Amino acid sequence: MKTERISLLIGIVISGLLTCLTLVYFSYKETPTIQRAYSPFLETLEVLDFRFNDLKYKFKSAETSNAPVAMIAIDDDAVREIGRWPWSRDQMAELTDKLVNLGAKSVGFDAIFSEPEKANPGADLKFGQVVEKNPDKIILGVFSDNKFDFKPYQDLCVAEAFLKTGGDQVVKLNPSFTMDESTNAIDELNWGPLFETLFANIQHKEESDVLQHLGKNSLAELTPYQQNFMNSRKSQSLFEYCNKWLTKEDVFLSPDIVNNVAPLYLGVAKESKELKDLNFEQLTAKIKSSFQPHPIPQYGEWTPNIPEIQKPAAFTASFIAELDADGYVRRYPLFFRSGNKLGSSFIPSLALQSYLLSGPYRAEIKMKTSSNGAKSIDEFNIFDTSTDPEKKVVTYPVDKSGQMLINYYGRQMSFPYVSAKELFNDRPTVRVRRNIVDAKTKQIEITEKEYNKSEFFKGRSVLVGATAVGLYDLRNTPVEANYPGPELHLTMLANLLEKNFLKQWPLESKAMPWIIFIVGITLSIAWAWMGSLSSMILFLVAVIAFLSFDIWLFIKEQTLVHSFLFYFTVFSAFFAIQIFKYFTEEKKKRELKSTFSKYVSPAVVDELLKDAANLKLGGRRERMTAFFSDVRGFTTISEKLTPEELSRVLNLYLTPMTDIVFKNSGTLDKYMGDAIMAFFGAPVKNKNHAAHACRCALESLDKLKELQKTFAEKNLPMIDIGIGINTGDMSVGNMGSNIVQNYTIMGDSVNLASRLEGINKEYGTRIVISEFTYAEVKDSFTAREIDRVRVKGKLEPVRIYELLCEGKLKGEMAEQIRLFSEGFELYQAKKFSEALEIFNKAKTMSQNDPVSELYVERCQDYLESPPPLDWDGVYVMKTK
């Protein structure tokens, strides 16, 4: 009972520890990314959890989306025909204008036009005019790769820096995107004049530093490249300052400057009844303590489109792809921010803004503040603005950072793909490619169909993006390694339009630790008292059952459960208990096996140790192959040797021969002096037992040649062997008495194998197999029939064969065997004269063919004294 109790204790400890880890992990997962404390361990655990969940996509069939969306692909065909990307703004204007005129609901760009077109300055203005003509349909893209993790109060500075660097053009009054968030007295103040002064000084100093670095005296001396560098540095300097604002590194808080700056702060604060009586130190302390981390991802230094294109635009959206820690894209941020200023800091994603224009819809983000002051997203609601009053359409399942799980439909091209080149012709039709799931075969096929342009684009939300391989906008996803970046936005847009989203179990963080603990303890109790086999069966049944339910939730209910730690608990508890049992209970079995294997085949030991019932007397009937090997003239040899020399010869011979038996999956039954008795096909069943026995015999002869050389070198007697093999039904098992037992075989089939071993002496052969063994191996081994014999104690004759080799014979040997077989047929037909001639030919083809010589003698005898009329060709053995 001690072993069972310790096993249970191990299961309880593991389940308890992993339950605690689960509580910590889910607390980490539910914390918005920007608010998390860095933890390599928990981050690694999250990656493992992600990768485990990725496997569930393997069980999910590809879907065909019916969402009214389309990809205008800057693909390889378009690049070859139109030219290298980026294209002229003339062409982009033409493409955009055509899409709008064809009835597209919206045209979003997964691209940015951040540099003026120098070769054709009028092209920018032309594109801007198209944007200005269709502000309610065109969504420009904006991008930033500078993710911030500033102190919460520094959002005030970041918001103003964003506006100063072009944010007022990126984020305009957008009635389709609102945020319901409580503000404080500091939020409501106008900090613009203060930061305008601070930023002017920062940029003036940066300008002087850059000019000095470049060795220039004025801006007029800068080249266009240097001018761009200057603008970039002046923009970066503002965000770099925001990262130092109100810290010890803030240059304006130095003793010689702070007195000049303090009045500016107090001038802003005097507009608030709550703050107007505070001094500078009190005010800055109040600012620092009044803000909590915001959950929405924050970026700075956004790269806008050039003014000619950006100013007339009403909608701008981000096409940033958020990567998980392992570089995969599984979640999609629906909005971003630069600061925390309502109406000017929040930027919707490309998919979200396209979705809102398709309604028309309005998105409302509802924030909540927990008891510890931390902010998170409580709800993300969509309202239909075409009704009066507005009607709530749906609440999307976003996490606390405003991200949604991407519900991938399948591999790339899961949506209609239109090569951009199709928009530059006057044909009334358009070729559309996409992956379609065949309803019958469930296979994914790329189809290409032609549609009327107006009918196809009418009412569709389209995205324009680069998919050509050479443009390198490819992402790693759970469904495909190189997934086009623009299709990420299209996938999420389709999810939003079809309300086809993945959701997470709302009670997961509270329920999963309890589930892990209860299941872990329950299974540990069972495993502690069960045997190894039954424990393995329960383990497999439990894992398969839980995994099936998990996959069913994912596929049918579209619910993603973070279950990695659950399975890790089950695996850990099971293997820890089994390993403990192995090092305790199984230790005795290993010791027994180590000793017992010296006397019988390791397979026999394994069979005996599987179950105590195997140690009982009795046998079972099985079709197997028996193998007998004996040294020729060993009695004579032994008489010439001392006992020590005899023991040495036997060891030198029996050791490699036994190894060959074991190598070919055979079981050593016993040694009978110089003889070896073995069998194939038990205790481990093997349908190829006859082939294994034959291969063992041939390898034994090969090994004999090596031994003969060794014996000659050591002045030991030359030895030769004979082998008999038979296949048939025989009784196998642990037999004997209650005192002494032996795992052995019995039956007529065994006796026949023994007789065949002895029959080698009669024919001068080394390996004789029965017709029953030959029937099993004739397709893979070569043997010749040498007689039909009636062995002593048997009434029915048996065809016997000399085993020659594995595979087919070639050359003279093959011709000799053919001649012998031809002669043997004549011999059986009593045509002794013709047979004699053939046997003589066969004999002369080899220096040593005792079987042919034997039949030459028999034919000569029968020609002199013919057999009786009822002679049936059977040779009767007089001895065993």
N, C-alpha and C positions, 0 to 999 in steps of 0.2 A: 504493500500500500504506500510505502514511502515514495517510490518512483512516481506513482500517480499524483500524489499530493504535491510533490515538487514540480511536476509537469503543469499542474493546474496553477500553481503559484507563478510559474514563468508566464503562462498565458495571461493571468490577471495583471501582472506587472507591465507586460508589453501593451496590453489593451489600455491600461491606465495612462501610461506615458504618452502613447499616441493619441489618446483622447485629449490630453492637455496640449499636445502639439497642434491638434486640430483646432482647439479654441484659439490658440495664438495665431495660427495661420489664417483662419477666417476673419479674425479681427484685422490682420494685416491686409487681407484681400479687400475688405469692405472700406478700408481707409483710402480716400482719393489719393492718386499717385503723388500729387504735389505735396500732400501732407504726411507721407510716409517717412519714417526714419529708415535710413539705408541699412539693409540687412542682407549680406550676400547669401546667407543660409536660406532665409525665407524667399528671396528672389529665385534661388535655384529650385526650391521646392515648388514655387509657382510655375517655373518653366517645365518641370517634370509633370505637374498637373495639366498644363496646357498640352504638352506632347501626348499625354495619355488620352486626353479628350479628342485630340486630332485623329486618333485611331477610329473613333466612332464614325467619322466621315467615310471610312472604308466600307461601312455597312449601309451607307445611305445611297440610294439610287439617285442618279442625276435627274433633275426636274426641268421641265420646259416652262419658262415664265411667260405669262401672257400680259405682262405689264406694258403699257404704251410708252416704251423707251426705245432708244436706238443709239448706237455708237457711230459717230462719224470718225472713221479711223484714218489717221495719218499713217498708213501701213506701207509695207515695202512696195506694193504696186503703185501707190500714190506718189511715193518719193521718186520712183523710177520715171513716172510719166510727167509729174508736175515739176520735180526738181528737189534739190536738197532742202531739208527743213532747217531753219524756219523759212516759211514762204513770205513773199511780199504781202504787205498790208492791203494792196490792191486785191490780191487773190483772196485774202481772208474776208475782205469786205464783200466781195462777190459771193463767196461761199455762204456767209452769214445772211446776206440779203435774200439769197435763194431759199434758204431754210425757212426764214420768216415768211416769205411770200408763198411757200408751199404749205403753210399752215402749222408749222411746228409750235407747240405750246410754249416751249422755252428752248433757248440755245445756251448751254453752259460751256465754258472753256476750261479744260484741264491744261492750261498753258497761260503764260504771262507775256505781255508785250512791254518789257521794261526798258527797251532801248529804242531810240528813234531810228527810222529807216533812212540812212544817210544817202543811199543811192537814189531814192525817190521820195523826197520830203512830202510831197502831196499825198502819198499813199496813207500816211498816218491820219491826216485830216479826213480822207475819204472813209477810212474805217470808222473814225470817230463820228462821222455824219450818219453812218448806218446805225451805230449805237444810239445816237441821239434820236433817230427816227423811231427806234423800237426799244425804249428804255424799260418797258414792262415785260419784255421777252428775253432780253440778253443778260446773261450773268457772266461777268468778267471774273477771271481767276486771280488770286493773290497768294503769295507764298512766303514762308519764313522758315529758316532752319535754326533759329536762335531761340531755343526754349529756355524760359527764365524760371528760376526758383528763388525769387527775392523774398525779403521779409514782407509780411502781409501789409503793413502800413505803407510800404514803398509803392503799392498799387497807385497811390495818388500821383506820384512822380511819373510812373510808367504811362499812366493814362494821358498826362500832358505831353510826354515825350512822343507818344504815338501820334497825337494830333499834330505836334510840331513837325513830324517827319512824313506827313502826307496821310495820316489816318483820317483826317476830316473828309478826304475824298474816297477812302476805302469804305468807311462806315458812314452812311448817310441816314437820314430819317427813314427807318424801315418799319412800316406798320405791320409787316407780316412776321416780325420777330421781336418779341417783348420778354421782359424779365420781371417777375414779381419777387422783389427782394427788399427787405427792410434796410433802411439807411440810418446812419447816426448823424449827429450835429456836424461832425467834421466832414463827412461825405457831402453834405449839402452846401458847403461853402464854395465860393469861387476862388480856386487856387491858381487860376490861369495867370493873373498878373504877376504873382510871386514867381512862378516857374518861368514866365517869359523873361524876367530879369535874370534869374539864375542861369537859364539856358543861353541867353545872349552872351554872358560872361564866359561860360564854358566853351561855346563855339568860337568866340573871339580868340580865346587862348589856344584852342585846338588849331585854329586857322594859322596863328603865328607859329606854332610848333611845326606844322606841316610845311609851311613856307621855308622855315629854317632848315628842316630836314631835306627839302628838295633843293635848297640853295637858291631860292627865288626871293625877289623883293616885293612882288605884288601878284595879285590874282591874274592880272593881264598877261603875265609871262608864262602861265601854265599851259601846257599842251592839253588837248581834249582828254587824253588818258589821265593826266595828272589832275585835271579838273574833276573827273569822276572819282578819283582816289580821295580828293579833298572833300567832296560831298559825302562820300561813304564814311570817312573818318568823323566828320562833323555830326553825322547821324548817329554813329556808334557811340560817340562821346556822351551823348545825352543819356543813353541807356546805361552806359558805364557809370555815369554819375548817379543815376537812380539807384544803382546797386550799393552806392555808398551814402545815400541821402540819410541824414540824421544819425550817422554812425561816427566813430572817431576819425574815419578817413574823409569825412565831408569837409572839403576845402573851405567852405563858407562858415564852418564852425570853429575855425582857428581863432585864437585870441585877438589877432590884429584885424580880423574881418567881421567877426560875429556881431559886434555892436552896430555895424552898418546894415547887417542883414536882419537882425531881430525886429526892427520896426516893420519890415515888410510882412513878417509872420503875424505880428500883433495887429497889423492893419487888416489882414484877412479875418482874424479871429474876432475883431470888434463887431462884425456883422452878426455874431451869434450871442444870444443872451446867456447861453450856458458857458461860453468860452471867453467873453470879452474882459472879464476881470482877472484872467490868468496872466502871470508873467511869462517870459520866454521859456524858461526852464520847465515851468509847469505845463505850458502849451505843448512843447515837444514831447514831454512825458505822456501827456494825454493822447497825443497822436499815436505814439508807439503802442499804447495799451488798448486802443479802441478798435483794433482790427484783428480778425482771425484769418487763417489761411483760406483762400478761396479754392474750391475744388476743380473749377474748369481750367484746363491746360492754358498756360500763358506763354505767349511768344512776343518777341520784340523785333524791331528792325524789319518790318514787313516790306517786301519788295512790291511796290505798286506798279501799275501800268503807267505808261507815259501820260502826261496831262491831257494831250489831244484825244486820247481814248478813254481815260479814267473819268474826267470831269463830266461828260454827258451821261455816264452810266448811273443807273438807279440802284443796281444790285451788284455787289461784289461778294464772292464766296471763297473760302479757303479750300485748296486741294491738297492739304498736308495729309500724309498717311502716317498714322501713329503705329510704331512697331513695338511689339512686346520685347521682353528682355532677350529672347533668342532670335530676334530679327524677323519673326513671322507677323503677318497682319491677321488678327482675329477680331479685333474690336475697331469700331469706327466712331471717332468723336464727331458729334453732331454740331458742335460749336466750339469756338476758341475765344480767347480774349487777349487784350493788351491793356492792362490796368483793370479798373473796376468802376467805370463811369457809365451809368445807365445811358443808353442811347448813342454812345460813341466808342465804347471799348469792346463790344462783343461782335464777333464775326461768325456767321453761319458757315457750315460746310457746303461744298458744292452740291452734294446729294440733297441736303435739307432744303437749301434755297430753291433748287429745281422742283422739289416736291411741293413747297409752299406756293410756287407760281402755278402749279398744275391745278390748284383748287378752284378759286383762290382760297388759301388757308392761312391761318395765323398760328404761329408757335408760341407757347407761353411756358417759360421755365419758372417753376415754383421752388424757391429755396427754403431751407429750414436750418435752424440753429439748434444744436444739441445742448444739453445741460452744461457741458464744458466749454461752450462757445464756438465749437467747430461748425463750419458751414458745410452743407452738402445739398445735392439736388434731391428734392422730395418728389416732384412730379414733372413730367414733360407732356403737356397736353396740346392737342391740335384742335383748332376751332374752324368751322366753315364760315367765312366772312360773307358768303353770298346770301345768307339768311338773316333775317331781322326778327328777333335778336340772334346773335351768333349761336351756332349749335356746336356743342362739343362732339368731335368726330372720333377721337381715339386717344388713349393714353399709352405712349410708347414706353417699353421697359428699358429705361436707361439706367446705368449705374450712377453712383454718387458723383462721378466726374462728368456725366453727360455723354457717356459712350454706350453704343449698342453693339451687341454681338452680331457679326456679319453672318447671315444665313446664306451660305454659298449654294448656288443652284447646281454647280458642277464645275467642270473645267472651263477654261477660257472660251470665249465665243458662245456663252450661254444665252446671249441676247442678239438681236439683229445687228449685224455689222455692215456698215455701208462704207466702202472705200471712198475717201474724200474726193478722189478723181471723178466719181460719178456725178458730182455736183458741178463739174466744169464742162458739161456737154449739154446739148439741146434735146437729147432724147427724152421722150415722154415717160420712159420707164427707168427703173433703177434696179441694179442687181444687189440682192441682199443675201449675205451669208450668215449662217448660225449653226450651232450644234443642236441637233434634234434627237430626242430619245425615241427610238423605234418602239412602238407599243408592244410588238410581238417578241422581238429578240432582246429588248432592253439594252441594245447597243447604242452608243452615241455615234451619230453620223453627221458630217459637215454637209449641209445642204446649201444650194444656191438657187434662188428663185428670182424672178423678175416681177416687179410690182409697178403699178402706175405711181408716178412720183407724188402727185398731189394726194392720192388716196393713202399712200403709205405714211407720209410725214404729217398728215393732218392730225392734230391733237396729240402728237408725240412730244415727249420731253427728250431732247437729244443732247448728247455731250460730245464735244470735239476734243480728241486727245490723240497722242502719239502712241501707236502700238508696234511700229516697226522695230525689229530686234536691235538694229544699230543705234536706236535712240535711247536704249537702256532704261526705259521706264518700266522695269519688271520687278515684281515683288514675290516673296515667299509666302505661300498661304497653305492652310491644311489640305487643300484639294489639289494644288499644283505648285511646283517649285518656281516656275517663271510665269507668273500671272500678270497680265498687263495692268499697270497702275490705274489707267482711266476706268478699267472695268470694275475696280473696287468701288468707285463712286456710283457706277451704273448699277452694281449689285445692291448697294444700300438704297439707291433710289427705287429700285424694283421692290425691295423689302418694304419700304415705306408705302409705296403705292398699293401693293397687294396685301399690306398688313401681314406679311409673311415673315415674322421675325422669330428668332430664337429668344427664349426667356430663361431666366434662372429661377430655381425654386425659392420663393420668398422666405421660407422658414429654414433654408439650408444652414445658415450660420448657427442657428439655435438647435436644430434637430440633428444635424450630422454628427456632432460629438457624442450625443446620447446613442445614436444608432451604432456608431463605431464601438462604444463601450459595451453595449448590450450584446451585439453580435459577437464581438471578440470574446467576452466571458462565456457566452453560450457554447460557442465552438470549442473553446479551450477545455471546458468541462467534458465535452464529448471526446476530444482527442486525447485527453489525459488517461481515459479508461479504455480506449479502443486500441486495437492492434494496428500495425503499420498499414496493411492493405486496406482495412476498413476506414482508417483515418484518411488515406489518400482518396478513396472513393468519396467520402463525405466532403473532403476539400474540393475535389473537382466538381461535384454536384452543386456545392454551395457557390463556388466561383461562377460556374456556368449559369446558374439560376439568377444570381445577382447581376451578372453581366448582361444577360438577356433582358432583364427588366430595365437596366440602365440604358441599353440601346433602344429598347421600345420607347422609353420616355423621350429619347433624343429624336427618333425618327417619327413617331406617331404624335407625340404631344409637344414636340419641338421645345423640350425642356432640357437644358444642359446642366447636369449635376456634376459638381466638382468632386469626383469620387476616388481620386487617386489615393488619398490617405486611407480610405475605407479598404481598398484592395491591399494596400501596403500593410495594414494591420492584420488582415486575414493571412496574407503570405508570411508575415513575420512571426505571428503566433504559431502557425502550423509548422514552419521549418524550425523554429527554435525548440518546440516541444519534440519534434522528431529527432533533431540533432542530439538533444539531451538524452532521449531514449537510446539513441544509437550508441552514445558513449557510456551508457550504463548497461542496459539489458543486452544490447547487441554485441557488447564486448566479449561475452561468453561465447556467443556463436562464432565470432571471428577467431577466437582461440581454438574452438573445436574444428573449425574449417581448416585452420592452418595445420593442425595435426592430421586430420582425416584425409586431407587432399594428397598426402604423401602415399596413400594406399589406393585410393580410387580417384576417378575423374572429378575435377572441381564441379562439374555439372551435377554429379550425383550428390555431392555435399550440398549444393544449393537446393536441390530437390528435397533432401532430407530436412534441411533447416527451415524450409518454408512453413512446414506444419508438422507438429508432433505426430500426427497420424501417419506420416510417411515412415516412422520408425517401427510401425506395427508389421507383423508378419503378413504375407500375402502378396499377390501380384495381380496384374491386369493384362489383358490380351491386347497386343499391338502388332501391327505389321512393321517389321524392322529388318535390319540386315546384320547377320552374325559374321564374325571375322575370326579366323584361326590362323596363327603363324607358328611355324616350328623350324628349328634348326636341324638340317640334315646330318645324320650320323653323330649326333651330339654325345651319345653314350660312348662311342669309340673315342671321341675327342676328350671327354672327361676322364677316361681311364688313363690318359697320357699326362694329365695335369695334376699338380698338387692342389689341395683344397683352396689355398690362397690364390693360385693362378686361375683356378676355375671360377672363383668368386669375382676376380678381376675381369675375366672374359665376359661373364654374364652382365656385370655392371656396364662394361663398355658397349655391350650389344643392346641390353634392354632399355637403358636410359634414352638414347635417341629414338628408338623404335616406339617407346611409350609417348615421347613428345610428339611424334608424328600422328599418333592416334588422337591425342588431345587437340592438336592443331586442326585436324579435320572433323572436329565436333564429335569425336567418338568417346565412348565410355569404356575404360579398362575394367574388365570383369575380374580377371585374376591372372597370375603367372603360374604356369604349371611346369616348374623346372625351367627349361629353355623355351617353352611354348608361351605364346601370348594369346589370350582369349579376350576379345573386345566386341562391342556391339554399337550400332549406329541407329539413332531414331528415338532414344530414350536416355535419361529421363526427360530431356527437352525434345519435344516432337519436332521432326524435321522431315519434310516430304522428299528431300533429296538425299536421304540416308544411304541409298545404294550407291549414288555417285560419290559421296564422301568416302565410303568404304573402298571403292575401287581406286580413288585417288590416293588414299592412304596406302594401299597395296603397292601402287606404282612408285610412290615416294619412298616406301620402305626398301624397294629394290635399288633405287638411286642411292639411298643412304648406305645400303649394304656394300656397294662398290667402294665408297669412301672407307668404310670400316675394314674391308679386305686389304686395302692399301696400308691402313694404320696397323693392322694385325701383322702384316708382312714385315713392316719396319720394326716392329717390336718382337719379332720372332715368335709370334703366337700362331696357333693353328688356323688354317684357312676355314671359313665357315660359309655355308650356303643355306638358303631358307626355302620353304614352300608355304604357300598361302591358299586358304580355301575360303570362299565367300558364298553366302546364300541369303536370299531374301524371302521372307514369308511371315506368317503369323506365329507368334511365340509369346510365352508368358514372361513378363518382366516385373520385378519388384523386389522388396526386401524379404528374403526367404532364409529359412534355417530354423533354429530353435529359439526358445526364450533366452538362452544363454549366449549363443553365437549366431550372428546373422550376417548375410551377405547380399548385397544388391546385385542380382544376377538375372540371367535369362535361361529358360528351359523350353523344351519341346522338340518335335521331330525336325523342324526347320533348323534348329541349333545343331542337332546331331548330323544333319546333312552337310552343314558347313564344315564340321569336323572331318567327315569322311572325304570331302573334297580336298581338304588340306593334305590328307594322306595319299590321295589319288595322284598327286603330282609325281610321286616316285614311279608310278606305272608308266607315265607318259613323258617323263623327263622335263616337265614344265615347272614353272615357279608359281604361277597364279592361275587357279582354276575357279571359275564362277559358274553358278547354276543358270539354267535357262530362265529362272524367275528373276535373278539379278540382271541378266542380260536384257530382258524385256524392259527393265527400268532405265538402262544406261546406253542402249544401242545407238541412240541419236548423238551421243557426245563422246563415246569411247569406241575403240576398235577391238574386236575379239573374234576369234575363229572357233567355229564348232569343231570339237575334236572327237566327240563320241556320244553315243547314247549308252548309259550304264545303269545297271541295277545294283545299287550298293547293298551291302550286307544289312539285313533287317528290313529292307524295303521291297515291296512287290512291284511297284510302278517304276518304269525306267525314267531316267532324267537325262535331258540333254546337257552336256557340259561344254564349257567354252574356255579357251585360253585367253586371258586378258593380255592385250599387247601394248596399248598406249591410249592416251587421251587424245581425242581428235582423230584425224584420218592419217593413214600411212601413205608414204610417197616412195617413188622410185622402185628399186628391185624388190624391196621388202613387200610392197603392195602387190607386185606381180607374183611373188612367191605365195602369198596368202591366197590370191585369186586361184592360182593353180592347185593349191592344196584343197580349197573348197570344191573345185571342179572334180578333183580326184575323190574327195569324200562322198560326193553325190553318186559317183559311179560305184564306189565301194558299197554304199547303202543299197544300190540297185543290183548288187551281186555281179557287176561287170568288173571282175577282179583283174582281168588282163589289161583292159583300158585304164583302170585305176592305177595299176602298177606302173604303167608308163608315165602317167601324170605325176605320181608321187616321186618317181625317180627324178623327173625334171625339177620338181620343187626342192628335192633334197640337194641337188647339185647347185642350186642357186645360193645356198648358204653353207658355211662351214659347220654349222651346228644347228640342225633342225631335228631333234630326237623324235618329234611327233611324226614327221614324214618318214623317218627311218623305221619307226614302229609299224607304220601302215605298209611300208614296202615288205616287211617280214610277214605281216598278216596276209597280204595279198598272195605272196608266194606260198604260204601255208595252205590257204584256201584253194589255190590253183592245184596244189598237190593233193589236198584232202578237202574237197568241197564241203561246205556246211550242209546241214539237213535242209530239206525242202521248206520247213516251217521257220527257218532262220529269219529273225526280224531285225538283224543288225545291232542288237543290244549286247553289250559286253557285261558279263556278270562278275562283280568284284568278289573275290573269295576271302579277302581280309578287310579289316577296318582301316 
